[in-house]
Amino acid sequence: THDQSVFSFYPDFHACRGFEEALRRYREIAPHLRLAGPTSFAPVIKASIDIVEQSGGQYHILLIIADGQVSTAGDRLSPQEESTINAIVDASQYALSIVLVGVGDGPWDTMKQFDDRIPERKFDNFQFVNFTQIMSRDIPLPHKEAAFALA
């Protein structure tokens, strides 16, 4: 799908019921996928907007777990950054918060800059959390968990 669309975990497009089922399906599907860039989160954000609309406006949280940041183009916005930013701005019109959790080595250095490039929205609906950085701290596990929850 590259950076243009999303796919369902099931051929009949039914939703996973809970995290455990989603994780199980991911583990079944992932070995058969070839993951490659460029990276844009716009398609999954737009799909989440559709879910909020279909639910009658119930509040949802989109949790994106990523091992890479949005594809960049240096000092100007890449098409992937622009489409992701536009989707985040659009999503602020809905009862939808977006949490992007970075796992692995990223690199994650530009995610703070990315967050700063997002123009004014109806509410601050996007949060980036560097999971690996938090969990690699030399502090007790309960403190790591608290730091992750408060990030």
C-alpha positions as CSV (number, residue, x, y, z in Angstrom):
1,T,0.0,0.0,0.0
2,H,3.1,2.2,0.4
3,D,1.9,5.5,1.8
4,Q,-1.5,5.7,0.1
5,S,-3.8,3.4,2.0
6,V,-4.4,0.9,4.8
7,F,-5.5,-2.7,4.8
8,S,-7.7,-4.7,7.1
9,F,-6.3,-7.6,9.2
10,Y,-9.2,-9.7,7.9
11,P,-10.4,-10.2,4.3
12,D,-14.0,-9.4,5.3
13,F,-12.8,-6.1,7.0
14,H,-14.3,-6.9,10.4
15,A,-12.5,-5.3,13.3
16,C,-10.3,-7.0,15.9
17,R,-11.9,-7.4,19.3
18,G,-9.4,-6.1,21.7
19,F,-5.6,-5.8,21.8
20,E,-4.8,-9.5,22.2
21,E,-6.6,-10.3,18.9
22,A,-5.0,-7.4,17.1
23,L,-1.6,-8.5,18.3
24,R,-2.3,-12.2,17.3
25,R,-3.4,-11.1,13.8
26,Y,-0.4,-8.8,13.5
27,R,2.0,-11.7,14.3
28,E,0.2,-13.9,11.8
29,I,0.4,-11.3,9.0
30,A,3.7,-9.5,9.6
31,P,6.0,-12.3,8.4
32,H,4.3,-12.2,5.0
33,L,4.6,-8.4,4.5
34,R,7.4,-6.5,2.9
35,L,7.6,-3.2,4.8
36,A,9.1,-0.2,3.0
37,G,8.8,3.5,2.8
38,P,8.1,6.2,2.3
39,T,6.2,6.6,5.6
40,S,3.0,8.5,5.9
41,F,0.4,8.1,8.7
42,A,-2.3,10.0,6.8
43,P,-4.1,6.9,5.5
44,V,-4.5,5.4,9.0
45,I,-5.5,8.8,10.5
46,K,-8.2,9.2,7.7
47,A,-9.4,5.7,8.3
48,S,-9.7,6.5,12.1
49,I,-11.7,9.6,11.3
50,D,-14.2,7.4,9.4
51,I,-14.4,5.1,12.4
52,V,-15.2,8.1,14.7
53,E,-17.9,9.3,12.2
54,Q,-19.4,5.8,12.0
55,S,-19.6,5.6,15.8
56,G,-21.7,8.7,16.0
57,G,-18.8,10.9,17.3
58,Q,-17.7,8.7,20.2
59,Y,-14.2,9.6,21.4
60,H,-11.4,7.4,20.1
61,I,-7.6,7.2,20.6
62,L,-5.5,6.2,17.6
63,L,-2.4,4.4,18.9
64,I,0.3,4.2,16.2
65,I,3.3,2.1,17.1
66,A,6.0,2.8,14.6
67,D,9.7,1.9,14.1
68,G,10.3,4.9,11.8
69,Q,9.3,8.5,11.5
70,V,7.4,10.2,8.8
71,S,9.6,10.5,5.6
72,T,11.2,13.9,5.5
73,A,12.6,16.1,2.8
74,G,15.1,18.3,4.8
75,D,14.1,21.9,5.3
76,R,10.8,21.6,3.3
77,L,7.8,19.4,3.9
78,S,7.9,16.1,2.1
79,P,4.6,14.9,0.5
80,Q,4.3,12.4,3.3
81,E,4.8,15.0,6.0
82,E,2.3,17.3,4.3
83,S,-0.4,14.6,4.0
84,T,0.2,13.5,7.6
85,I,0.1,17.0,9.0
86,N,-3.1,17.8,7.0
87,A,-4.7,14.6,8.3
88,I,-3.8,15.5,11.9
89,V,-5.3,18.9,11.5
90,D,-8.5,17.4,9.9
91,A,-8.6,14.9,12.8
92,S,-8.7,17.8,15.3
93,Q,-12.3,18.4,14.1
94,Y,-13.3,15.0,15.5
95,A,-13.3,13.2,18.9
96,L,-10.0,11.6,18.0
97,S,-6.6,11.8,19.8
98,I,-3.5,10.4,18.1
99,V,-0.6,8.9,20.0
100,L,2.5,7.9,18.0
101,V,4.8,5.6,20.0
102,G,8.3,5.3,18.6
103,V,9.9,1.9,19.2
104,G,13.4,0.9,18.2
105,D,16.2,3.2,17.1
106,G,14.0,5.3,14.9
107,P,15.7,7.7,14.3
108,W,13.3,9.9,16.3
109,D,15.2,13.2,16.3
110,T,12.9,15.0,13.8
111,M,9.6,14.0,15.5
112,K,9.8,17.0,17.8
113,Q,10.3,19.2,14.8
114,F,7.5,17.4,13.0
115,D,5.2,18.1,16.0
116,D,6.2,21.8,15.9
117,R,5.3,22.0,12.2
118,I,1.7,21.1,12.8
119,P,-0.4,24.3,12.5
120,E,-3.0,25.4,15.0
121,R,-5.8,22.8,15.5
122,K,-9.1,22.7,17.3
123,F,-7.2,20.9,20.1
124,D,-3.7,19.4,20.5
125,N,-4.7,16.0,19.2
126,F,-1.2,14.6,18.5
127,Q,1.4,13.3,21.0
128,F,4.8,11.6,20.2
129,V,6.3,9.3,22.8
130,N,9.8,7.8,22.4
131,F,9.2,4.4,24.1
132,T,12.8,3.2,23.6
133,Q,14.3,6.3,25.1
134,I,12.0,6.1,28.2
135,M,12.5,2.3,28.7
136,S,16.3,2.6,28.3
137,R,16.6,4.9,31.3
138,D,18.5,3.6,34.3
139,I,15.5,3.8,36.7
140,P,13.2,1.2,38.3
141,L,10.5,-0.3,36.0
142,P,7.6,1.4,37.8
143,H,9.2,4.8,37.2
144,K,9.7,3.9,33.5
145,E,6.0,3.0,33.3
146,A,5.0,6.2,34.9
147,A,7.3,8.2,32.6
148,F,5.7,6.5,29.6
149,A,2.2,7.2,30.9
150,L,3.0,10.8,31.5
151,A,4.9,11.5,28.3
